[in-house]
Amino acid sequence: MTRAPSVAVLGAGSWGTALAALIVRHGHSTTLWGRDADAIAAIDREHENHRYLPGIVLPEGLRATTDLAAAVGAADMVLVVVPSHAFAQTLRALAPHRPAHAGVAWATKGFEPGSGRFLHEVADEVLGVDVPSAVVTGPSFAKEVAAGLPTALTVHSDDEAFAQAVADVLHGPAFRAYTGDDMLGAELGGAMKNVLAVATGVADGMGLGLNARAGLITRGLNEMLRLNVAIGGRPETLMGLAGLGDLVLTCTGDLSRNRRLGLALGRGQSLDDAVREIGQVVESVQTADEVMRQADRHQVELPIASNVRDVLHGAITPAEGLRRLLAREQKAEYPSSLFD
């Protein structure tokens, strides 16, 4: 009988902890790594992540450590779950300890800050193109996964066997894991939906109604599709879990940090106060710049994402952003095709 692969999960925030708990419940030896010694000790001893998942009991079999070399060195598979700004640094730290047979997947969403590179491009540079890699993405709030509620997501990789291996580790009675091979489209969807969630949050914070929310989600999906095709992704990727699924969840669910940021801005709070109140990394603050960098590079017009960027930079108020969107000229929904 083939031994179940052991997994190292790097990043002990809410999502990393939830995924580590899920993998343990599916029968895999799993070690969760994090930097905060007190928090890690509490997870290992008390089986609870008091800061990020308070009140949720974690499996007794979950081990937690601050020793990166020990966590990675004993793993058959590494799953990186850190914010995008820490992604490259984490890959560089794990690289010397990674066993030759161990592939690396990530559930991080966003771009490399400053360069705008996709995370699979960063992984190829740091780890080498011969190391199997995969992105784990889709509509999934950490709190619900940790509580064992039904969830579906998708794993995309250029290596079909590795995508299946990662999906097999995640798949279980209450968790469906699909596979695909469009890393570019999957990563764009996972990053861009955070920017659009700010827009819907702002609209809801301003009390603009459900019609406005539905319009923003639909036109936001259109922006995702146009940019995706321009960069070489496949449309069907964004019509699935990595795009539409994640977009709807993040734009409508109040567990979304990016939606909550938009709600606060729409109600008149400052960006700094809103981020401080949320108390965790809000990816859209950096991602909006990188999305627009991609749009400018490929000459794709993204009115909603552009307004979100300007609001986050303080260049315009949410009310001014609304006026700009409503003042755009009337036109056919699809002039000749979806991507014109």
Secondary structure, 3 states (H helix, E strand, C coil): CCCCCCEEEECCCHHHHHHHHHHHHCCCCEEEECCCHHHHHHHHHHCCCCCCCCCCCCCCCCEEECCHHHHHHCCCEEEECCCHHHHHHHHHHHHHHCCCCCEEEECCCCECCCCCCEHHHHHHHHHCCCCCEEEEECCCCHHHHHCCCCEEEEEECCCHHHHHHHHHHHCECCEEEEEECCHHHHHHHHHHHHHHHHHHHHHHHCCCCHHHHHHHHHHHHHHHHHHHHHHCCCHHHHCCHHHHHHHHHHHHCCCCHHHHHHHHHHCCCCHHHHHHHHCCCCCHHHHHHHHHHHHHHHCCCCHHHHHHHHHHCCCCCHHHHHHHHHCCCCCCCCCCCCCC
